[in-house]
Amino acid sequence: MSESLTDRRRERLLDGPVAPVLFSLSWPLTLGLFAVVAINVTDTFYVGRLGPDHLAAIGYCFPVIFGMSAIAIGMGNGATSVVARALGAEEMRRARILTSNTSIFVLLYSIALSALMYATSDWVFLNLIGAPAELIPLIHDYMNVWYGGLAFLILPIVLNGLVRAAGEAVVPSVLMVLAAVVNAALSPVLIFGLLGAPALGMAGAAWATVVARGFIAVLAVAYLFRQDLIEVSRDSLSKFIPCVRDVLTYGAPAFLAQLVGPLSGMILTRLLSEAGPDVVAGYAVGARVEALAIIPFYALQSGISPFVGQNVGATRFGRLREAEASVLLFSLVWGAFAGAMLWCFGGDVGNLFTDDPMIAAVTDRYLGFVGFGIWGAGLLIVSVGVFNPLGYPNLAMGLNVLRYIAIYVGLALLAALAVLPFWAGTTAIFLAAPISYVAAGVVSFALIHRLIEKPKRVVPVRTAATGPASSTAEPSPAP
């Protein structure tokens, strides 16, 4: 990327009107993330046409898929935070070296994770998630393809984050939309054997996803090279370990913060499996639709991370207060709208995915409950994106543990064990979702409010990749 283009984007992040800047960073990502979630929704829709067993099988697969995606998101958040702070401090070469070595590390990590997941697949689904033995062949059809193409599934997420760190929001979104288009075109062809292709069933849905993600991975790498965001040299590779250490300083807590969501999903799926595969299938459909409703929050999370990172790097702490107000307003407004839509049309949505009335009824019930907590989800999701560039990655992890494990899983376990007579069954498990969103969202936003008022607590930027550390903190302003 040219220095002048990077300077213009940096100037916009540091001096432009806060709300419009956040909007410009987030709206393209809304389209892109919608495309990413649309891939999962597309798979669910077409697999649902194969029958209830296939829909239940993919319901058992989703917690594992989201776990693998959490790894990519966590790595991407860590890399985005470090690269954005380097750019904010005008350390241009360090940013390029970080980008290069992060890409290499993610590729190597993906290969190792793929081998581990393949070796432990039966144990994960039978013992950890509790999938019925009769569904294991269908699960293998789908997941074995995912394991083989894991590098193509993880790398694009991280690469898109590296591009966003420089203030570029449109290109990552275009790539994600392209992936959704390719996936939507290939899925029915490979699942049902259209246009002379073999009918691969569940495996066809997975192959469509892998091919689509692999396509944009190639395009993302080409873009980074063309924009001079990657430096491949002996000197750059010699800094591999320091760069990885810098990224993992933020990425490891971010990864763990993201991972607790899929982990709780595995536990909830195990609890719901006691009620039967139909309940798991209905919950899987509802969770996919819920993911669509909270896309704008994840877009704002991705957009606000480079904004905060570069303003911290440039010691522009006053702009963070304006961003805080914008986040609160947006979370309340969008949360009210999306929640109302889920409550009103949950039943209609369930009928789109399946002809089974029991599965559709479960979907309707789940969406009706979770809609009341969407605004809290917004506060939590965006706050997690702020903690990393502020220098508090462990808080992001702690809040996700609070929401998913302490509150969500805790309440769900109470319901499953029927410890309290008024809190039992699948209805109580579903009610745990909005309660946990609201509780963790309020706590996370309160913490953000305190941290913005005390900028002196922001940690220094590590510069192990290229030289001695340079502090990003400034003295606390006078009251």
VOPAGU-2260 file (C-alpha; in pm, 1 decimal, decimal comma):
REM VOPAGU-2260
SITE   aa  ch    i         X         Y         Z
SITE  MET   A    0       0,0       0,0       0,0
SITE  SER   A    1     134,9     343,7     -86,5
SITE  GLU   A    2     245,1     567,3     198,6
SITE  SER   A    3      14,9     850,0      79,4
SITE  LEU   A    4    -292,4     626,3      76,1
SITE  THR   A    5    -208,6     493,3     421,2
SITE  ASP   A    6    -156,5     849,9     546,1
SITE  ARG   A    7    -497,2     959,4     412,7
SITE  ARG   A    8    -672,0     670,0     583,1
SITE  ARG   A    9    -480,5     735,1     903,9
SITE  GLU   A   10    -577,8    1103,1     892,5
SITE  ARG   A   11    -943,7    1006,7     849,4
SITE  LEU   A   12    -930,8     775,1    1151,8
SITE  LEU   A   13    -756,1    1036,0    1367,1
SITE  ASP   A   14    -929,9    1357,2    1260,6
SITE  GLY   A   15   -1257,8    1273,6    1083,8
SITE  PRO   A   16   -1600,6    1304,2    1251,8
SITE  VAL   A   17   -1628,4    1002,9    1480,0
SITE  ALA   A   18   -1974,9     868,2    1399,3
SITE  PRO   A   19   -1932,8     898,3    1019,0
SITE  VAL   A   20   -1587,6     737,3    1041,0
SITE  LEU   A   21   -1726,0     442,7    1238,2
SITE  PHE   A   22   -2010,7     412,8     990,0
SITE  SER   A   23   -1771,6     415,6     694,3
SITE  LEU   A   24   -1563,5     141,3     856,7
SITE  SER   A   25   -1864,1     -69,4     953,5
SITE  TRP   A   26   -2121,4     -58,0     675,4
SITE  PRO   A   27   -1910,2    -245,7     420,1
SITE  LEU   A   28   -1836,3    -504,6     687,6
SITE  THR   A   29   -2208,8    -544,9     750,6
SITE  LEU   A   30   -2248,3    -661,2     392,1
SITE  GLY   A   31   -1939,9    -878,3     416,4
SITE  LEU   A   32   -2037,1   -1042,0     744,6
SITE  PHE   A   33   -2388,8   -1093,7     615,1
SITE  ALA   A   34   -2228,4   -1282,2     329,4
SITE  VAL   A   35   -2025,1   -1496,1     572,9
SITE  VAL   A   36   -2330,6   -1584,9     781,4
SITE  ALA   A   37   -2527,3   -1638,6     460,9
SITE  ILE   A   38   -2289,4   -1924,4     381,0
SITE  ASN   A   39   -2397,6   -2104,1     699,5
SITE  VAL   A   40   -2761,8   -2018,1     640,1
SITE  THR   A   41   -2738,0   -2144,1     281,3
SITE  ASP   A   42   -2589,5   -2472,9     398,3
SITE  THR   A   43   -2863,6   -2507,1     660,1
SITE  PHE   A   44   -3138,5   -2432,0     406,3
SITE  TYR   A   45   -3024,8   -2683,1     145,3
SITE  VAL   A   46   -2931,2   -2952,1     397,4
SITE  GLY   A   47   -3278,4   -2912,2     545,4
SITE  ARG   A   48   -3417,4   -3026,8     211,3
SITE  LEU   A   49   -3235,8   -3359,4     259,5
SITE  GLY   A   50   -3439,8   -3443,1     569,7
SITE  PRO   A   51   -3466,2   -3392,1     948,6
SITE  ASP   A   52   -3172,1   -3623,6    1023,7
SITE  HIS   A   53   -2943,4   -3421,7     798,2
SITE  LEU   A   54   -3061,0   -3096,5     958,5
SITE  ALA   A   55   -2997,9   -3239,4    1304,6
SITE  ALA   A   56   -2651,6   -3359,7    1195,7
SITE  ILE   A   57   -2550,3   -3014,1    1079,6
SITE  GLY   A   58   -2683,7   -2879,3    1409,0
SITE  TYR   A   59   -2430,2   -3095,3    1591,9
SITE  CYS   A   60   -2156,3   -2975,7    1353,0
SITE  PHE   A   61   -2206,1   -2603,0    1403,8
SITE  PRO   A   62   -2049,3   -2570,5    1752,7
SITE  VAL   A   63   -1728,7   -2728,1    1619,9
SITE  ILE   A   64   -1734,8   -2509,9    1308,5
SITE  PHE   A   65   -1780,4   -2198,8    1518,9
SITE  GLY   A   66   -1497,2   -2312,5    1743,0
SITE  MET   A   67   -1262,4   -2328,7    1445,9
SITE  SER   A   68   -1390,6   -1991,6    1324,3
SITE  ALA   A   69   -1328,7   -1846,1    1671,1
SITE  ILE   A   70    -963,2   -1933,1    1633,7
SITE  ALA   A   71    -946,4   -1731,0    1313,6
SITE  ILE   A   72   -1140,7   -1439,2    1460,2
SITE  GLY   A   73    -921,1   -1429,4    1769,5
SITE  MET   A   74    -601,8   -1437,4    1564,3
SITE  GLY   A   75    -744,7   -1171,8    1334,7
SITE  ASN   A   76    -840,5    -945,5    1624,6
SITE  GLY   A   77    -494,5    -975,1    1776,2
SITE  ALA   A   78    -321,2    -902,7    1445,8
SITE  THR   A   79    -556,8    -614,1    1368,4
SITE  SER   A   80    -488,8    -452,3    1706,1
SITE  VAL   A   81    -109,6    -477,9    1678,6
SITE  VAL   A   82     -91,2    -367,3    1314,8
SITE  ALA   A   83    -335,3     -78,8    1369,5
SITE  ARG   A   84    -133,5      50,8    1665,0
SITE  ALA   A   85     186,1      27,9    1460,4
SITE  LEU   A   86      23,1     229,5    1182,3
SITE  GLY   A   87    -111,7     481,4    1432,2
SITE  ALA   A   88     242,4     526,6    1565,7
SITE  GLU   A   89     369,0     562,5    1204,7
SITE  GLU   A   90     578,7     244,7    1221,8
SITE  MET   A   91     503,0     147,7     862,0
SITE  ARG   A   92     768,4    -117,3     808,5
SITE  ARG   A   93     686,0    -287,7    1136,4
SITE  ALA   A   94     324,1    -311,8    1022,8
SITE  ARG   A   95     431,4    -485,0     701,0
SITE  ILE   A   96     656,4    -731,0     884,5
SITE  LEU   A   97     377,4    -811,9    1130,4
SITE  THR   A   98     137,1    -875,2     842,6
SITE  SER   A   99     379,9   -1108,8     666,2
SITE  ASN   A  100     472,9   -1320,9     964,7
SITE  THR   A  101     116,1   -1339,2    1092,9
SITE  SER   A  102       3,7   -1485,1     760,0
SITE  ILE   A  103     275,0   -1752,0     772,1
SITE  PHE   A  104     194,0   -1840,1    1132,6
SITE  VAL   A  105    -178,7   -1875,0    1063,3
SITE  LEU   A  106    -111,3   -2108,8     771,0
SITE  LEU   A  107     112,4   -2335,1     980,9
SITE  TYR   A  108    -130,2   -2327,3    1272,3
SITE  SER   A  109    -422,9   -2422,6    1047,1
SITE  ILE   A  110    -243,7   -2732,1     921,8
SITE  ALA   A  111    -165,2   -2848,5    1275,9
SITE  LEU   A  112    -520,3   -2782,5    1396,2
SITE  SER   A  113    -664,0   -2972,3    1099,8
SITE  ALA   A  114    -467,9   -3284,7    1192,7
SITE  LEU   A  115    -572,3   -3257,0    1558,3
SITE  MET   A  116    -941,9   -3213,7    1479,3
SITE  TYR   A  117    -944,8   -3506,0    1237,6
SITE  ALA   A  118    -781,1   -3735,6    1494,0
SITE  THR   A  119   -1026,5   -3645,1    1773,3
SITE  SER   A  120   -1346,2   -3607,7    1568,6
SITE  ASP   A  121   -1532,7   -3914,4    1697,7
SITE  TRP   A  122   -1455,5   -3834,0    2060,5
SITE  VAL   A  123   -1568,5   -3472,4    2019,2
SITE  PHE   A  124   -1904,9   -3556,5    1864,7
SITE  LEU   A  125   -1991,7   -3871,2    2059,8
SITE  ASN   A  126   -1855,8   -3787,4    2403,7
SITE  LEU   A  127   -1836,5   -3409,2    2421,9
SITE  ILE   A  128   -2137,6   -3296,9    2218,7
SITE  GLY   A  129   -2348,9   -3610,2    2258,7
SITE  ALA   A  130   -2446,4   -3671,5    1897,3
SITE  PRO   A  131   -2643,8   -3994,8    1839,8
SITE  ALA   A  132   -2433,1   -4274,1    1689,7
SITE  GLU   A  133   -2668,7   -4306,2    1392,9
SITE  LEU   A  134   -2588,2   -3948,5    1285,7
SITE  ILE   A  135   -2208,2   -3990,6    1296,6
SITE  PRO   A  136   -2177,7   -4100,4     929,1
SITE  LEU   A  137   -2359,2   -3783,1     819,0
SITE  ILE   A  138   -2142,7   -3572,2    1049,6
SITE  HIS   A  139   -1828,1   -3730,2     905,4
SITE  ASP   A  140   -1945,6   -3656,6     550,8
SITE  TYR   A  141   -1962,2   -3287,8     637,1
SITE  MET   A  142   -1675,7   -3236,4     880,7
SITE  ASN   A  143   -1403,3   -3437,7     705,6
SITE  VAL   A  144   -1415,7   -3190,0     417,9
SITE  TRP   A  145   -1391,5   -2900,8     664,7
SITE  TYR   A  146   -1086,2   -3051,5     830,0
SITE  GLY   A  147    -910,4   -3096,3     496,2
SITE  GLY   A  148    -973,7   -2736,9     390,5
SITE  LEU   A  149    -924,5   -2568,3     727,1
SITE  ALA   A  150    -637,9   -2346,2     610,1
SITE  PHE   A  151    -863,3   -2198,6     340,0
SITE  LEU   A  152   -1133,3   -2138,6     600,6
SITE  ILE   A  153    -915,2   -1964,9     861,3
SITE  LEU   A  154    -667,7   -1766,9     650,4
SITE  PRO   A  155    -919,5   -1534,2     474,5
SITE  ILE   A  156   -1064,3   -1419,4     808,0
SITE  VAL   A  157    -721,8   -1318,8     938,1
SITE  LEU   A  158    -613,4   -1159,1     610,5
SITE  ASN   A  159    -929,4    -948,6     598,4
SITE  GLY   A  160    -853,8    -823,4     948,9
SITE  LEU   A  161    -503,9    -720,9     840,7
SITE  VAL   A  162    -647,3    -518,9     553,3
SITE  ARG   A  163    -897,1    -351,0     788,3
SITE  ALA   A  164    -614,7    -252,5    1023,5
SITE  ALA   A  165    -502,5      -2,3     759,9
SITE  GLY   A  166    -851,4     150,1     744,1
SITE  GLU   A  167    -965,9     -36,8     431,1
SITE  ALA   A  168   -1316,8    -170,3     483,7
SITE  VAL   A  169   -1456,9    -218,0     132,7
SITE  VAL   A  170   -1214,5    -477,2      -7,3
SITE  PRO   A  171   -1265,9    -733,9     273,6
SITE  SER   A  172   -1641,0    -700,9     231,7
SITE  VAL   A  173   -1621,1    -748,9    -144,1
SITE  LEU   A  174   -1419,6   -1065,8     -90,5
SITE  MET   A  175   -1670,7   -1201,8     160,5
SITE  VAL   A  176   -1961,1   -1126,2     -73,7
SITE  LEU   A  177   -1779,0   -1309,6    -352,6
SITE  ALA   A  178   -1739,8   -1610,7    -123,5
SITE  ALA   A  179   -2112,8   -1610,1     -46,6
SITE  VAL   A  180   -2202,3   -1589,3    -415,9
SITE  VAL   A  181   -1970,9   -1877,8    -506,7
SITE  ASN   A  182   -2102,1   -2084,3    -214,9
SITE  ALA   A  183   -2466,3   -2018,3    -302,0
SITE  ALA   A  184   -2402,4   -2120,1    -663,0
SITE  LEU   A  185   -2209,2   -2437,5    -579,5
SITE  SER   A  186   -2416,5   -2566,8    -285,6
SITE  PRO   A  187   -2725,2   -2693,7    -472,7
SITE  VAL   A  188   -2508,2   -2826,6    -754,7
SITE  LEU   A  189   -2287,4   -3035,2    -526,7
SITE  ILE   A  190   -2553,3   -3132,5    -271,5
SITE  PHE   A  191   -2820,9   -3249,6    -515,8
SITE  GLY   A  192   -2605,0   -3341,7    -816,6
SITE  LEU   A  193   -2724,7   -3075,0   -1059,1
SITE  LEU   A  194   -2566,1   -2996,7   -1397,5
SITE  GLY   A  195   -2410,0   -3341,3   -1419,5
SITE  ALA   A  196   -2219,6   -3313,4   -1090,5
SITE  PRO   A  197   -2228,6   -3605,4    -844,6
SITE  ALA   A  198   -2484,8   -3576,9    -563,3
SITE  LEU   A  199   -2258,0   -3544,8    -258,5
SITE  GLY   A  200   -2524,2   -3462,9       1,0
SITE  MET   A  201   -2375,7   -3328,9     324,2
SITE  ALA   A  202   -2023,3   -3342,3     181,0
SITE  GLY   A  203   -2137,0   -3125,1    -109,5
SITE  ALA   A  204   -2235,3   -2844,8     127,1
SITE  ALA   A  205   -1891,0   -2855,0     287,8
SITE  TRP   A  206   -1710,0   -2866,8     -46,9
SITE  ALA   A  207   -1899,2   -2558,5    -164,9
SITE  THR   A  208   -1783,7   -2368,6     143,2
SITE  VAL   A  209   -1419,9   -2477,4     115,4
SITE  VAL   A  210   -1398,2   -2388,0    -253,8
SITE  ALA   A  211   -1558,8   -2047,0    -193,8
SITE  ARG   A  212   -1328,2   -1961,5      97,5
SITE  GLY   A  213   -1022,6   -2089,4     -89,9
SITE  PHE   A  214   -1110,0   -1861,7    -379,9
SITE  ILE   A  215   -1112,8   -1548,1    -165,0
SITE  ALA   A  216    -799,3   -1658,3      22,4
SITE  VAL   A  217    -608,1   -1644,4    -305,0
SITE  LEU   A  218    -757,6   -1303,6    -386,7
SITE  ALA   A  219    -676,5   -1167,2     -40,2
SITE  VAL   A  220    -311,0   -1269,9     -63,0
SITE  ALA   A  221    -286,5   -1116,0    -409,8
SITE  TYR   A  222    -435,6    -789,8    -280,3
SITE  LEU   A  223    -194,2    -769,9      12,5
SITE  PHE   A  224     103,0    -818,2    -219,0
SITE  ARG   A  225     -25,3    -560,4    -465,3
SITE  GLN   A  226     -81,2    -300,5    -193,0
SITE  ASP   A  227     263,3    -362,0     -40,3
SITE  LEU   A  228     113,6    -483,4     287,0
SITE  ILE   A  229     340,8    -789,4     291,2
SITE  GLU   A  230     719,1    -789,2     306,3
SITE  VAL   A  231     888,7   -1117,5     221,0
SITE  SER   A  232    1259,3   -1099,1     293,4
SITE  ARG   A  233    1521,5   -1275,9     500,8
SITE  ASP   A  234    1517,3    -987,1     746,3
SITE  SER   A  235    1139,3   -1008,2     777,4
SITE  LEU   A  236    1142,6   -1384,1     836,2
SITE  SER   A  237    1415,2   -1345,0    1098,6
SITE  LYS   A  238    1160,1   -1155,3    1310,0
SITE  PHE   A  239     900,3   -1435,1    1289,4
SITE  ILE   A  240     912,6   -1529,4    1659,1
SITE  PRO   A  241     896,0   -1169,5    1793,4
SITE  CYS   A  242     609,4   -1090,2    1556,0
SITE  VAL   A  243     413,3   -1398,4    1655,9
SITE  ARG   A  244     474,6   -1315,7    2022,0
SITE  ASP   A  245     340,6    -962,5    1967,8
SITE  VAL   A  246      30,3   -1088,7    1789,5
SITE  LEU   A  247     -36,6   -1362,9    2044,5
SITE  THR   A  248      -9,0   -1110,7    2328,5
SITE  TYR   A  249    -340,4    -978,1    2199,4
SITE  GLY   A  250    -454,3   -1269,2    1985,7
SITE  ALA   A  251    -437,1   -1543,1    2251,0
SITE  PRO   A  252    -678,4   -1369,9    2493,2
SITE  ALA   A  253    -894,1   -1267,8    2195,8
SITE  PHE   A  254    -893,2   -1627,2    2072,0
SITE  LEU   A  255    -991,6   -1755,4    2416,2
SITE  ALA   A  256   -1258,4   -1485,2    2439,2
SITE  GLN   A  257   -1405,0   -1599,0    2108,0
SITE  LEU   A  258   -1368,4   -1968,1    2192,6
SITE  VAL   A  259   -1590,3   -1962,9    2499,7
SITE  GLY   A  260   -1891,0   -1900,2    2272,6
SITE  PRO   A  261   -1849,1   -2219,1    2069,0
SITE  LEU   A  262   -1757,0   -2407,3    2386,8
SITE  SER   A  263   -2083,1   -2302,1    2547,1
SITE  GLY   A  264   -2257,2   -2398,9    2222,4
SITE  MET   A  265   -2117,6   -2750,3    2256,4
SITE  ILE   A  266   -2244,2   -2772,9    2613,8
SITE  LEU   A  267   -2587,6   -2637,4    2521,3
SITE  THR   A  268   -2611,7   -2876,2    2227,0
SITE  ARG   A  269   -2529,1   -3162,2    2464,2
SITE  LEU   A  270   -2802,3   -3048,5    2705,0
SITE  LEU   A  271   -3058,0   -3004,8    2427,2
SITE  SER   A  272   -2971,7   -3342,4    2275,1
SITE  GLU   A  273   -3136,5   -3501,1    2579,9
SITE  ALA   A  274   -3465,4   -3365,6    2443,5
SITE  GLY   A  275   -3405,2   -3522,4    2100,8
SITE  PRO   A  276   -3252,3   -3440,7    1760,5
SITE  ASP   A  277   -3556,8   -3233,0    1663,6
SITE  VAL   A  278   -3479,5   -2983,7    1940,4
SITE  VAL   A  279   -3114,1   -2966,2    1833,4
SITE  ALA   A  280   -3220,4   -2906,1    1473,4
SITE  GLY   A  281   -3464,3   -2629,7    1572,5
SITE  TYR   A  282   -3204,0   -2464,6    1791,6
SITE  ALA   A  283   -2948,1   -2483,0    1508,2
SITE  VAL   A  284   -3182,9   -2301,9    1270,9
SITE  GLY   A  285   -3265,1   -2039,5    1533,9
SITE  ALA   A  286   -2898,7   -1977,8    1611,7
SITE  ARG   A  287   -2824,9   -1922,0    1240,1
SITE  VAL   A  288   -3101,0   -1660,8    1219,6
SITE  GLU   A  289   -2985,2   -1500,7    1545,5
SITE  ALA   A  290   -2640,1   -1467,7    1388,2
SITE  LEU   A  291   -2794,3   -1267,0    1104,1
SITE  ALA   A  292   -2958,8   -1030,2    1353,6
SITE  ILE   A  293   -2632,6    -943,9    1532,5
SITE  ILE   A  294   -2421,6    -897,8    1218,2
SITE  PRO   A  295   -2421,7    -514,8    1248,1
SITE  PHE   A  296   -2268,4    -545,0    1595,2
SITE  TYR   A  297   -1983,7    -761,8    1469,1
SITE  ALA   A  298   -1932,9    -518,3    1182,4
SITE  LEU   A  299   -1907,8    -232,2    1431,6
SITE  GLN   A  300   -1669,7    -442,2    1643,7
SITE  SER   A  301   -1439,2    -492,5    1345,3
SITE  GLY   A  302   -1466,2    -128,1    1243,8
SITE  ILE   A  303   -1407,0      20,3    1587,0
SITE  SER   A  304   -1095,0    -188,5    1655,5
SITE  PRO   A  305    -865,9      -8,2    1405,5
SITE  PHE   A  306   -1029,6     323,9    1501,3
SITE  VAL   A  307    -945,2     273,9    1868,9
SITE  GLY   A  308    -604,4     125,1    1790,6
SITE  GLN   A  309    -488,3     413,7    1575,7
SITE  ASN   A  310    -628,5     678,9    1810,9
SITE  VAL   A  311    -456,5     510,1    2105,4
SITE  GLY   A  312    -133,5     494,3    1904,9
SITE  ALA   A  313    -163,8     867,2    1833,8
SITE  THR   A  314    -278,8     943,6    2193,9
SITE  ARG   A  315    -614,2    1086,9    2075,5
SITE  PHE   A  316    -809,7     961,9    2376,4
SITE  GLY   A  317   -1079,9    1228,3    2360,1
SITE  ARG   A  318   -1222,7    1075,0    2042,6
SITE  LEU   A  319   -1292,6     750,7    2225,3
SITE  ARG   A  320   -1562,8     918,8    2435,9
SITE  GLU   A  321   -1753,6    1014,9    2120,4
SITE  ALA   A  322   -1723,4     658,5    1993,7
SITE  GLU   A  323   -1865,8     529,4    2323,0
SITE  ALA   A  324   -2183,4     736,2    2284,8
SITE  SER   A  325   -2228,7     622,2    1925,5
SITE  VAL   A  326   -2196,7     256,7    2026,6
SITE  LEU   A  327   -2458,3     290,1    2301,5
SITE  LEU   A  328   -2711,2     460,6    2075,2
SITE  PHE   A  329   -2667,1     213,8    1792,3
SITE  SER   A  330   -2693,3     -90,3    2020,1
SITE  LEU   A  331   -3021,8      29,1    2167,7
SITE  VAL   A  332   -3181,7     125,1    1836,2
SITE  TRP   A  333   -3075,8    -177,4    1633,2
SITE  GLY   A  334   -3136,3    -411,9    1926,4
SITE  ALA   A  335   -3496,9    -296,0    1958,8
SITE  PHE   A  336   -3562,7    -330,8    1585,9
SITE  ALA   A  337   -3396,0    -670,8    1540,2
SITE  GLY   A  338   -3552,9    -809,2    1856,6
SITE  ALA   A  339   -3900,3    -710,4    1740,4
SITE  MET   A  340   -3844,0    -880,2    1404,6
SITE  LEU   A  341   -3730,3   -1204,6    1567,4
SITE  TRP   A  342   -4025,6   -1206,8    1805,7
SITE  CYS   A  343   -4280,8   -1139,8    1531,8
SITE  PHE   A  344   -4153,2   -1362,7    1252,1
SITE  GLY   A  345   -3968,4   -1649,2    1424,1
SITE  GLY   A  346   -4231,2   -1904,9    1325,1
SITE  ASP   A  347   -4228,2   -1802,4     960,5
SITE  VAL   A  348   -3849,8   -1830,5     955,6
SITE  GLY   A  349   -3860,5   -2183,7    1095,3
SITE  ASN   A  350   -4101,4   -2295,1     823,7
SITE  LEU   A  351   -3860,6   -2173,2     555,7
SITE  PHE   A  352   -3595,6   -2423,7     661,9
SITE  THR   A  353   -3800,7   -2734,7     730,6
SITE  ASP   A  354   -4137,5   -2897,3     676,1
SITE  ASP   A  355   -4120,5   -3058,4    1019,8
SITE  PRO   A  356   -4364,3   -2865,8    1247,0
SITE  MET   A  357   -4182,4   -2967,5    1566,9
SITE  ILE   A  358   -3848,3   -2830,0    1444,4
SITE  ALA   A  359   -4015,1   -2508,0    1326,0
SITE  ALA   A  360   -4187,5   -2465,3    1664,6
SITE  VAL   A  361   -3854,5   -2496,1    1848,1
SITE  THR   A  362   -3703,0   -2232,1    1620,0
SITE  ASP   A  363   -3996,9   -1997,7    1682,7
SITE  ARG   A  364   -3966,9   -2035,8    2059,7
SITE  TYR   A  365   -3591,3   -1974,2    2065,9
SITE  LEU   A  366   -3604,0   -1664,2    1844,8
SITE  GLY   A  367   -3893,3   -1519,9    2043,1
SITE  PHE   A  368   -3691,0   -1536,0    2363,2
SITE  VAL   A  369   -3348,6   -1430,1    2234,6
SITE  GLY   A  370   -3490,5   -1121,1    2063,2
SITE  PHE   A  371   -3535,5    -949,8    2399,6
SITE  GLY   A  372   -3159,8    -953,0    2462,0
SITE  ILE   A  373   -3022,6    -840,8    2125,1
SITE  TRP   A  374   -2939,3    -490,6    2249,4
SITE  GLY   A  375   -2727,3    -639,2    2528,8
SITE  ALA   A  376   -2548,1    -852,5    2271,6
SITE  GLY   A  377   -2453,1    -533,3    2090,7
SITE  LEU   A  378   -2293,1    -376,9    2397,0
SITE  LEU   A  379   -2097,6    -694,8    2471,1
SITE  ILE   A  380   -1978,8    -763,4    2115,6
SITE  VAL   A  381   -1858,6    -410,3    2045,6
SITE  SER   A  382   -1693,4    -378,8    2387,3
SITE  VAL   A  383   -1486,2    -690,5    2316,7
SITE  GLY   A  384   -1357,3    -517,3    2003,2
SITE  VAL   A  385   -1251,5    -214,0    2209,5
SITE  PHE   A  386   -1066,1    -392,2    2490,7
SITE  ASN   A  387    -788,1    -529,3    2268,2
SITE  PRO   A  388    -664,8    -200,9    2116,7
SITE  LEU   A  389    -705,9     -30,6    2455,9
SITE  GLY   A  390    -455,2    -280,9    2591,6
SITE  TYR   A  391    -692,7    -498,3    2797,9
SITE  PRO   A  392    -727,4    -823,5    2602,3
SITE  ASN   A  393    -785,3   -1025,8    2919,5
SITE  LEU   A  394   -1102,0    -829,2    2994,3
SITE  ALA   A  395   -1247,1    -937,3    2660,5
SITE  MET   A  396   -1186,8   -1297,6    2755,6
SITE  GLY   A  397   -1327,4   -1246,9    3104,8
SITE  LEU   A  398   -1650,3   -1091,1    2981,8
SITE  ASN   A  399   -1712,3   -1367,3    2731,6
SITE  VAL   A  400   -1654,7   -1620,9    3007,5
SITE  LEU   A  401   -1904,4   -1428,0    3221,6
SITE  ARG   A  402   -2166,9   -1427,2    2947,9
SITE  TYR   A  403   -2128,6   -1772,3    2798,4
SITE  ILE   A  404   -2006,5   -1988,3    3085,0
SITE  ALA   A  405   -2100,0   -1829,2    3417,4
SITE  ILE   A  406   -2444,4   -1699,7    3317,2
SITE  TYR   A  407   -2561,5   -1877,1    2999,4
SITE  VAL   A  408   -2429,5   -2227,1    3067,3
SITE  GLY   A  409   -2487,0   -2185,6    3440,3
SITE  LEU   A  410   -2856,2   -2107,6    3395,2
SITE  ALA   A  411   -2889,5   -2377,2    3128,0
SITE  LEU   A  412   -2740,8   -2638,8    3361,0
SITE  LEU   A  413   -2984,6   -2537,4    3634,7
SITE  ALA   A  414   -3267,4   -2582,6    3385,3
SITE  ALA   A  415   -3140,1   -2919,4    3260,7
SITE  LEU   A  416   -3095,8   -3051,8    3614,7
SITE  ALA   A  417   -3436,2   -2911,5    3720,8
SITE  VAL   A  418   -3287,7   -2787,5    4047,5
SITE  LEU   A  419   -3554,4   -2516,7    4074,2
SITE  PRO   A  420   -3918,2   -2608,3    4001,4
SITE  PHE   A  421   -3982,9   -2279,7    3820,0
SITE  TRP   A  422   -3665,6   -2303,5    3608,9
SITE  ALA   A  423   -3653,5   -2623,7    3405,3
SITE  GLY   A  424   -3671,9   -2764,0    3053,5
SITE  THR   A  425   -3582,5   -2626,4    2712,2
SITE  THR   A  426   -3782,4   -2307,6    2769,5
SITE  ALA   A  427   -3557,5   -2210,4    3059,8
SITE  ILE   A  428   -3246,9   -2302,3    2857,3
SITE  PHE   A  429   -3361,7   -2069,4    2580,4
SITE  LEU   A  430   -3442,4   -1790,2    2829,1
SITE  ALA   A  431   -3084,2   -1808,2    2954,2
SITE  ALA   A  432   -2966,0   -1659,8    2622,4
SITE  PRO   A  433   -3123,8   -1310,2    2652,1
SITE  ILE   A  434   -3054,5   -1293,2    3026,7
SITE  SER   A  435   -2684,3   -1356,5    2968,3
SITE  TYR   A  436   -2668,6   -1105,8    2681,0
SITE  VAL   A  437   -2815,9    -824,0    2888,4
SITE  ALA   A  438   -2616,6    -893,0    3206,0
SITE  ALA   A  439   -2278,1    -923,6    3032,5
SITE  GLY   A  440   -2353,8    -635,3    2795,7
SITE  VAL   A  441   -2424,9    -390,2    3076,9
SITE  VAL   A  442   -2112,6    -495,4    3269,5
SITE  SER   A  443   -1887,8    -471,1    2961,8
SITE  PHE   A  444   -2010,1    -125,0    2867,1
SITE  ALA   A  445   -1962,5      -0,7    3223,1
SITE  LEU   A  446   -1601,5    -121,5    3212,3
SITE  ILE   A  447   -1540,5      51,9    2879,3
SITE  HIS   A  448   -1675,3     373,7    3029,5
SITE  ARG   A  449   -1424,1     352,4    3315,9
SITE  LEU   A  450   -1126,3     265,3    3094,7
SITE  ILE   A  451   -1185,0     554,7    2857,5
SITE  GLU   A  452   -1178,6     792,4    3153,0
SITE  LYS   A  453    -839,9     651,1    3262,4
SITE  PRO   A  454    -624,6     640,7    2947,6
SITE  LYS   A  455    -302,1     628,2    3148,5
SITE  ARG   A  456    -373,4     259,6    3212,3
SITE  VAL   A  457    -334,7     174,1    2843,8
SITE  VAL   A  458     -34,9     -56,1    2797,4
SITE  PRO   A  459     259,6      32,5    2573,2
SITE  VAL   A  460     287,0     -92,3    2218,9
SITE  ARG   A  461     533,7    -378,1    2187,6
SITE  THR   A  462     795,2    -322,0    1922,6
SITE  ALA   A  463     993,0    -640,9    1960,6
SITE  ALA   A  464     968,9    -700,3    1587,2
SITE  THR   A  465    1172,3    -397,2    1495,7
SITE  GLY   A  466    1315,4    -230,2    1800,4
SITE  PRO   A  467    1259,6    -106,9    2155,0
SITE  ALA   A  468     911,0     -47,8    2288,9
SITE  SER   A  469     742,6     287,1    2252,2
SITE  SER   A  470     470,6     388,3    2492,6
SITE  THR   A  471     123,7     476,1    2370,6
SITE  ALA   A  472       9,6     605,9    2707,3
SITE  GLU   A  473     -19,9     968,4    2804,2
SITE  PRO   A  474     -64,8    1126,0    3145,5
SITE  SER   A  475    -419,1    1118,4    3269,2
SITE  PRO   A  476    -593,4    1445,3    3182,2
SITE  ALA   A  477    -684,0    1680,8    3458,8
SITE  PRO   A  478   -1033,6    1630,0    3597,7
